[in-house]
Amino acid sequence: MNIVQGRPLSTAGRLDREIRTYDLLDSLRISYYSCDHAPAYTMEDCLAVDSLLETRMCKNLFLCNKQKTSFFLLLMPDDKPFRTKQLSHQLSTSRLSFAEGADMEALLDISPGALSLFGLMNDHNNRVQLIVDQDLLKDDFIGCHPCVNTSSIKIAVKDAFGPFLEAVHHTLIPVVLTAEN
C-alpha cells in the first residue's frame, strides 16, 4: 500500500463512483491523501489502512426507521459500540435498524462494505440524513472510502464537514454516543 497526495496515479479499472469522488474533491480544491488496499469489509480490515494514513477510519452505519421513510448515515469512531436505543432517543426516532443493502445502493450508489460520507454526493434528493458522533468532529482528519472498499482517503475534518457537505447540499446532526446504555 502506497499513499499519494490526491487521486491515485491511475484511474484505469476503477469504478465510475470512485472517480466521481476524486473529481468532486479536486473540483472543490480539497486536499486529501489516497491509498489502494485489499478489500476492507470490517473495521479490523481497516487497521493497516489506519496505520498507513495515520488516522482512523470512521465506522459507517446505514440505518432507517421501521417504516423506511427516514434513512440515516451514522459516522462514529471505530472503537465505540453502537447503541440503537441511545441514538434513537437523540433523534426522537423509534425503532432504528440497519437498512438493507438495496436501499444503500439505490440512495447512495454504494455497495455494502464501501459505505462512507462520500456517498452523499449521490443523494440528490436528500433522503439520507448525516449523523456524526461529536468525537469525530474533534479529530483533525478522518479516513473514508471513496465509494469503494479497495481504496481509502484521508481528509481534514474541516473539509469533509465543511466544503464537501456544502457542495452535496447536506448538513450534519451531531450526536453524543457513549459506551453506556
C-alpha positions in Angstrom: 0.0 0.0 0.0 1.3 3.4 -1.0 -0.1 6.7 0.0 -0.3 9.5 -2.6 -1.4 13.1 -2.2 -4.6 13.5 -4.1 -6.2 11.0 -6.5 -4.4 7.7 -7.4 -1.9 8.0 -10.2 -4.0 5.9 -12.5 -7.8 5.6 -12.7 -7.7 2.6 -15.1 -10.0 -0.1 -14.0 -11.7 2.0 -11.3 -15.5 2.3 -10.9 -17.1 5.5 -12.0 -18.4 6.2 -8.5 -14.8 6.2 -7.2 -13.6 8.5 -9.9 -16.5 10.9 -9.3 -15.4 11.1 -5.7 -11.9 12.3 -6.7 -13.3 14.6 -9.4 -15.6 16.3 -6.8 -12.9 16.7 -4.2 -10.5 18.1 -6.9 -13.1 20.5 -8.2 -13.6 21.8 -4.6 -9.9 22.1 -4.2 -9.9 20.0 -1.1 -6.6 18.5 -0.2 -6.6 14.7 0.6 -4.4 11.6 0.5 -5.4 8.3 -1.0 -4.3 4.7 -1.0 -5.3 1.4 -2.5 -5.6 -1.8 -0.4 -7.2 -5.2 -0.2 -11.0 -5.1 0.1 -11.9 -3.8 3.6 -15.2 -5.2 4.8 -14.8 -4.8 8.6 -13.2 -2.3 10.9 -10.5 -4.9 11.6 -9.6 -4.9 7.9 -9.1 -1.1 8.2 -6.4 -1.3 10.9 -3.5 -1.4 8.4 -5.1 1.5 6.4 -5.4 3.5 9.7 -1.7 3.0 10.3 -0.7 4.0 6.8 -2.9 7.1 6.6 -2.1 8.0 10.3 -5.8 8.5 11.0 -8.7 6.4 12.0 -11.3 5.1 9.6 -14.9 6.0 10.5 -17.4 3.4 11.4 -20.2 4.0 8.9 -23.7 2.6 9.5 -26.7 2.9 7.2 -29.9 3.0 9.3 -33.6 3.5 8.8 -36.8 3.7 10.8 -39.2 0.8 10.8 -41.4 2.3 8.0 -38.3 3.0 5.8 -39.4 6.6 5.5 -36.2 8.0 7.1 -32.7 7.0 6.3 -29.5 7.9 8.2 -25.8 7.6 7.6 -24.1 7.4 11.0 -20.4 8.2 11.3 -18.7 7.3 14.5 -15.3 6.3 15.9 -14.4 2.7 15.2 -13.8 1.9 18.8 -17.3 3.0 20.1 -20.1 0.5 20.4 -23.3 1.3 18.6 -26.3 1.5 20.9 -29.6 1.8 18.9 -31.6 3.0 21.9 -29.2 5.8 22.6 -29.2 7.1 19.1 -33.0 6.7 18.6 -33.5 8.8 21.7 -31.3 11.6 20.5 -33.0 11.6 17.1 -36.5 11.3 18.5 -37.0 8.3 16.2 -38.3 5.0 17.4 -37.2 1.6 16.1 -34.0 2.4 14.3 -32.5 -0.6 12.5 -30.0 -1.4 9.8 -31.2 -0.5 6.3 -30.9 -3.0 3.5 -28.1 -3.0 1.0 -30.5 -2.4 -1.8 -31.6 0.8 -0.1 -27.9 1.9 0.3 -27.3 1.2 -3.4 -30.5 3.0 -4.5 -30.0 6.1 -2.4 -26.2 6.4 -2.2 -24.8 4.4 -5.1 -22.6 2.4 -2.7 -22.4 -1.3 -2.1 -22.4 -2.7 1.4 -18.8 -2.7 2.7 -18.0 0.6 1.0 -20.3 2.9 2.8 -18.9 6.4 3.6 -19.6 10.1 3.8 -18.8 10.4 0.1 -22.0 8.5 -0.9 -23.9 11.7 0.0 -22.8 13.1 -3.3 -25.2 10.6 -4.9 -28.1 11.5 -2.7 -29.5 14.2 -4.9 -32.9 14.2 -3.2 -31.5 14.5 0.3 -33.2 11.3 1.5 -30.3 10.4 3.8 -29.6 12.4 7.0 -26.0 12.5 8.1 -25.4 11.8 11.8 -21.9 12.3 13.3 -20.7 11.4 16.7 -19.2 14.5 18.3 -15.8 12.7 19.0 -15.1 12.5 15.2 -15.6 16.3 15.0 -12.7 16.8 17.4 -10.2 14.9 15.2 -8.1 16.7 12.6 -8.6 14.1 10.0 -10.8 11.1 9.2 -10.5 8.2 6.8 -13.2 7.3 4.4 -13.7 5.0 1.4 -14.2 6.8 -1.9 -17.4 4.8 -2.6 -15.4 1.6 -3.0 -13.8 -0.6 -0.3 -10.5 -1.1 -2.1 -9.3 2.5 -1.6 -9.3 5.0 1.2 -9.0 8.7 1.6 -7.6 10.8 4.4 -9.3 14.1 4.6 -9.4 17.0 7.0 -12.5 17.0 9.2 -13.0 20.7 8.5 -13.1 20.0 4.7 -15.2 16.8 5.0 -17.9 18.5 7.1 -17.5 22.0 5.6 -16.9 22.4 1.8 -17.8 18.8 0.9 -21.1 18.8 2.7 -22.0 22.2 1.4 -21.3 21.1 -2.2 -23.5 18.0 -1.8 -26.2 20.0 -0.1 -26.2 18.1 3.2 -25.8 19.1 6.8 -24.8 17.0 9.8 -26.6 16.3 13.0 -24.1 15.9 15.9 -24.8 13.3 18.5 -23.1 12.1 21.6 -22.6 8.3 21.7 -21.2 6.7 24.8 -20.3 3.2 25.9 -23.1 3.3 28.5 -26.6 2.2 27.7 
